[in-house]
Amino acid sequence: MGHRPTVQSIGTRELPRVPSVALRWGPATAGCGLLLAAVLLAPHDARGAAAQDWPPFVLVAGLLLVGLVADGDGLFAAGGHVLARVAPNGVLLYAGTAVLVVAVTTLLNLDTSVTFLTPVLVYAARSRGGREEAPLLYACLLLSNAGSLLLPGSNLTNLIVLGHLHLSGRSFLAHMALPALAAAGVTALVVGAVHHRALRTTVVLSTEPERPVLGVGLVAIAVVTVLVVALRAPALPVAAVGVVAVLVRTRRSSDGGPSARAAVQVLGVPVLVGLFGLAVALGTLGRSWSGPATLLSHLDAWGSARVAALTSVLVNNLPAASLLAARQPPHPFALLIGLNVGPNLFVTGSLAWILWLRAAKAAGGRPDVRRASLLGLASVPLAIAAAVGVLVLSGAS
């Protein structure tokens, strides 16, 4: 059996070294500067923006820590090994990959999906000769974004926009299940159609996958799934589960478990802090200036989705969500479709792009931003049209 990529290898040896601490923490410094400016210029609006924005960031931190423990237990790698072994046909492998990516994205957030599944899928393709690497690699990114509409915790933007609605995970699922499946299905079909030649392979593997540890990681996944579905405010409980899972895994593991450095790498603290500062600043702007709210009030569901998609590419989807949902939007679910699917257009669209590039390069993959963007240009209009169409027809827009 070949080496199974782990988050420790992703976070330490194989990544190019950052030249300086100042550069590494540059996004955090910029974010703190924007946060300070917002507080000084409009303290009341800044408090409102921060209150709306902090739960999603705390939630994703908890989910990433749970993902770190699950990866250490071998759960993600086992999924990749099983896929590579039981799906001799390239099309079946791709279909299984699509289901796996959407499932992990739904339960543990899209950032968890791209961080932990990307190296596993690169390994799965390499173990079969490597022809399927491109479709699996690009499907992981594009489906993580497009497939993050099923539960509130699947994407930070969901929680930012839902700050006005106070929906439970069950209610959110009832509104978004069909649009989410439409967006994910169309995206998967486009990526598969473009790479159909690479999927015309049949490989039978005789190696047995490593058995995962059915312990802390699996229990943590089950607990956070229940919390996200059942609670209207799951951020702090999920974060607590993530911290406890890391501590328990570290104490019980013979190799010491996840290191503090690996946890910091997985969390991407400088980028998260920077995005939080930008999100609060734009959320403050959205509360102080009626322009975004006025614009959205004149748009239907289709227009809301288009504006959200374009704004996410311009300023990243998390700050875009904070800006556009500073006041309750008239079409929140259509807005979310644009915020979640739109980032597939370009690397500036979401944090998942950066995490995907880092994980793919660390695993020896060959990610290409231009090719991924071209796939996004082909899939995003169709996926948004399908999702918004289903949303409008269901009367949930």
Secondary structure by P-SEA (a helix, b strand, c coil): ccccccccccccccccccccccccaaaaaaaaaaaaaaaaacaaaaaaaaaacaaaaaaaaaaaaaaaaaaaaaaaaaaaaaaacccccaaaaaaaaaaaaaaaaacccaaaaaacaaaaaaaaaaaacccaaaaaaaaaaaaaaaaccccccccaaaaaaaccccccaaaaaaacaaaaaaaaaaaaaaaaaaacccccbbbbbccccccccccaaaaaaaaaaaaaaccccaaaaaaaaaaaaaaaaaaacccccccaaaaaaaaaaaaaaaaaaaaaaaaaaaaacaaaaaaaaaccaaaaaaaaaaaaaaccaaaaaaaaaccccccaaaaaaaaaaaccccccccaaaaaaaaaaaaabbbbbaaaaaaaaaacaaaaaaaaaaaaaaaccc
